[in-house]
Amino acid sequence: MIVRPLDNLGRIVLPKELRGMLGIEDSDLVEFFVTEDGLMIKKYYAGACRFCGIVNQLAYFKGCIICSDCIQLLKASEVVSKPDVPPGELPAKFKRRGLEVTLQELSALLEQYPEKSQYEIAAMMGLSPSRISQLKKQLNIKQLMS
């Protein structure tokens, strides 16, 4: 869980990891929806195909706007049940790890590379520097408790 404060104008900063998971880049528009469970945020596609950006012959399917050309390409594409790339070879930003595993990885990197900056460690782990700061605090708490 990541907690972020609102500033005096009601703004929040979406963490880098979250933006990456949602495919949100700088200057992208986002939509906000209120649901029974809370607030939903998703990238806004302004009446254009989610894949190619075309604005003609669009269909709405499972929350996505898709053009007829991309629909045909999807129908013709082969269904793959598992990626050909082993999980260990995926970029770090696509790895899903639990908190304990992440803390262990961070601890090992900090021991192995004590001269590296927080920004360099963040890049190595595929996380934001602010997330590394949060994790370092948790590591310090764990060390104090043991």
Beta strands, then each sheet from edge to edge (+ up, - down):
strand 1: 30-35
strand 2: 38-43
strand 3: 58-61
strand 4: 64-67
sheet 1: 1+ 2-
sheet 2: 3+ 4-
end
